[in-house]
Amino acid sequence: MKIYGNNPIEGKDLYSKVNDLNKKETTGRINDIEKGRSENDKISLSGKAYEFNELKKIINDLPDMRTDRVEELKKVIEAGSYTVDSLKVAEKILEEI
């Protein structure tokens, strides 16, 4: 059976038509949002949020490793005077189990 007259929309044409409709709808929403804005709209952070942000900045400025301690250990190892307390190592291993 063949149906003549009412041609179906090809896949690419359908995609472009749907895409165009979505663009128009999105543009309309953006315009509505911009119209609703006021110059008096403001955002303010609480004291806790401000404090959190400051602490985050301080933490981010800290080095990833304690370079002073690393240098100290390097010198002791190079001098050959670094000793390992085997009891402390064993205790730490047992704590992890």
C-alpha contacts under 8 A as a table, 3 or more apart, distances in Angstrom:
res1	aa1	res2	aa2	distance
3	I	6	N	7.45
4	Y	7	N	7.29
9	I	13	D	6.34
9	I	14	L	5.95
10	E	13	D	5.31
10	E	14	L	6.10
11	G	14	L	5.14
11	G	15	Y	6.19
12	K	15	Y	5.06
12	K	16	S	6.25
13	D	16	S	5.22
13	D	17	K	6.18
14	L	17	K	5.19
14	L	18	V	6.18
15	Y	18	V	5.25
15	Y	19	N	6.01
16	S	19	N	4.96
16	S	20	D	6.06
17	K	20	D	5.14
17	K	21	L	6.29
18	V	21	L	5.14
18	V	22	N	6.24
19	N	22	N	5.13
19	N	23	K	6.27
20	D	23	K	5.14
20	D	24	K	6.31
21	L	24	K	5.19
21	L	25	E	6.19
22	N	25	E	5.08
22	N	26	T	6.07
23	K	26	T	5.14
23	K	27	T	6.05
24	K	27	T	5.16
24	K	28	G	6.14
25	E	28	G	5.13
25	E	29	R	6.30
26	T	29	R	5.14
26	T	30	I	6.26
27	T	30	I	5.15
27	T	31	N	6.21
28	G	31	N	5.14
28	G	32	D	6.19
29	R	32	D	5.04
29	R	33	I	6.22
30	I	33	I	5.11
30	I	34	E	6.19
31	N	34	E	5.10
31	N	35	K	6.13
32	D	35	K	5.17
32	D	36	G	6.36
33	I	36	G	5.19
33	I	37	R	6.52
34	E	37	R	5.30
37	R	41	D	7.18
38	S	41	D	5.50
45	L	48	K	7.98
45	L	49	A	5.86
45	L	50	Y	6.32
46	S	49	A	5.20
46	S	50	Y	6.32
47	G	50	Y	5.11
47	G	51	E	6.09
48	K	51	E	5.01
48	K	52	F	5.98
49	A	52	F	4.99
49	A	53	N	6.14
50	Y	53	N	5.11
50	Y	54	E	6.32
51	E	54	E	5.13
51	E	55	L	6.22
52	F	55	L	5.15
52	F	56	K	6.09
53	N	56	K	5.05
53	N	57	K	6.35
54	E	57	K	5.15
54	E	58	I	6.40
55	L	58	I	5.06
55	L	59	I	6.18
56	K	59	I	5.14
56	K	60	N	6.12
57	K	60	N	5.13
57	K	61	D	6.28
58	I	61	D	5.18
58	I	62	L	6.61
59	I	62	L	5.29
60	N	63	P	7.92
63	P	66	R	6.80
66	R	69	R	5.48
66	R	70	V	6.35
67	T	70	V	4.96
67	T	71	E	6.07
68	D	71	E	5.27
68	D	72	E	6.23
69	R	72	E	5.05
69	R	73	L	6.21
70	V	73	L	5.20
70	V	74	K	6.16
71	E	74	K	5.04
71	E	75	K	6.32
72	E	75	K	5.34
72	E	76	V	6.43
73	L	76	V	5.14
73	L	77	I	6.09
73	L	82	Y	7.92
74	K	77	I	5.18
74	K	78	E	6.05
75	K	78	E	5.13
75	K	79	A	6.08
76	V	79	A	5.11
76	V	80	G	6.27
76	V	81	S	5.58
76	V	82	Y	5.43
77	I	80	G	5.04
77	I	81	S	6.21
77	I	82	Y	5.17
78	E	81	S	7.84
79	A	82	Y	7.73
84	V	89	V	7.89
85	D	88	K	5.49
85	D	89	V	6.51
86	S	89	V	5.03
86	S	90	A	6.12
87	L	90	A	5.08
87	L	91	E	6.13
88	K	91	E	5.04
88	K	92	K	6.21
89	V	92	K	5.24
89	V	93	I	6.23
90	A	93	I	5.08
90	A	94	L	6.20
91	E	94	L	5.15
91	E	95	E	6.15
92	K	95	E	5.00
92	K	96	E	6.42
93	I	96	E	5.31
93	I	97	I	6.70
94	L	97	I	5.24
